[in-house]
Amino acid sequence: MAYQAKTDWLPDDPINEDDVNRWEKGIKEAHTDLAAHKNDLNNPHETTKSQIGLGNVENVRQASKKEFQQHAGDTKIHISEDERIKWNAKETPAAAQKKADLAEENAKTYADQTFTNEKLTVLPASKSIQDARTPGSEYPIGITIMDIGQDNTTGYPLAYGFVKNENFSTYRFTQYFYGNGNGYLSTCVWVRQWYISKGWTGWHKISGLAYTRATINVKQKLDKGTYNKIKFNQKITDSHNAFNTSNNRFVAPNDGMYLVESGLYIDSFQTYSNFELTIYLNGKQYKNIAHYRHKPEGPSTSKEFGVGVYGSGTVPMKKGDYLEMYMYVGYDDVTRYISDRNEAYNYFEIRETGGVNPSLF
């Protein structure tokens, strides 16, 4: 039964147990009804959208705050202002094709007007410049190729070959010489440049560099107190046939810088001795590359032991210059000999390291 309130209380009315129980029951019923009202989501008061100012809001599902933040932070589906500008600036396929067609047409026009047969051609013999001393200013502009032959001795690196001229202007001219005479020794490439204020530079070899290695395979007596020429009597390799075993000389096939390495293994004894290994250039002492001196601290003995003397040095050479190896020997009694060991111990090795002789500049 619903709560019934007593509203005619007088100051002297007694309060009994039934009154108190009635009050407690009413309070409980009120709390029960309030909780049921709060949990009633079916709009018990039948409130309309217009009554609370939502007359224009559609009845659709709204995103939660978490879902909204995830969406706002998604960089894949959103673009920056810079990206928007770049996208707006992109051309349509038709416009891009139009530009490409125009660029191709301009390139063809430039090539037709610039690279004519007279500027990009193989020059016939009547127009070839056969004299290497001819100034660069007399060559045609453009890229030209011409034959050099008939045992030409006017200043090209070899007597036979062909030349490629890359002549951009009076101030930008590079010339290449390709050796292609009879035989593999002529398969080399040189380059030089023309300067209107200085003329032609020297030829700089850029491929086909020379290499020689020789050895001595028999014992050689070393006379004391003098320079002994080393008789390298066997070639191991010789790319340009530049070493002569009959006179033990290397002859430079062209101007350049050469690296010389040499070593000798000497049968010696436990007595005083002195060995100096020296490069000779054109018959004259040029560079000492190794030195060994032995002076026993105790009494001298005839006990035999081996001495290795090894060294290296660079030598600028002109075509036709020649190299030889000499050793100065000093000793007090027993004669010394170069051993008959193999090329790992006794060798004369020359490698062309660059096709320019710096002493000529």
LINJO-V193754 format. One record per run of one state. SS is the DSSP state (@ for helix, = for strand, . for the rest). FROM is the first residue (numbers start at 1). LEN is the number of residues. If there is no record, write none. Layout:
ss: (SS | SS)
from: (FROM | FROM)
len: (LEN | LEN)
This chain:
ss: (. | @ | . | @ | . | @ | . | @ | . | @ | . | = | . | @ | . | = | . | = | . | = | . | @ | . | = | . | = | . | = | . | = | . | = | . | = | . | = | . | = | . | = | . | = | . | = | . | = | . | = | . | = | . | = | . | = | . | @ | .)
from: (1 | 17 | 39 | 50 | 53 | 65 | 73 | 81 | 90 | 93 | 115 | 120 | 123 | 136 | 139 | 142 | 149 | 161 | 170 | 172 | 180 | 184 | 187 | 189 | 196 | 199 | 201 | 204 | 208 | 211 | 216 | 220 | 223 | 226 | 230 | 234 | 239 | 243 | 245 | 249 | 252 | 256 | 270 | 273 | 282 | 284 | 295 | 304 | 318 | 322 | 332 | 336 | 339 | 347 | 356 | 358 | 361)
len: (16 | 22 | 11 | 3 | 12 | 8 | 8 | 9 | 3 | 22 | 5 | 3 | 13 | 3 | 3 | 7 | 12 | 9 | 2 | 8 | 4 | 3 | 2 | 7 | 3 | 2 | 3 | 4 | 3 | 5 | 4 | 3 | 3 | 4 | 4 | 5 | 4 | 2 | 4 | 3 | 4 | 14 | 3 | 9 | 2 | 11 | 9 | 14 | 4 | 10 | 4 | 3 | 8 | 9 | 2 | 3 | 1)
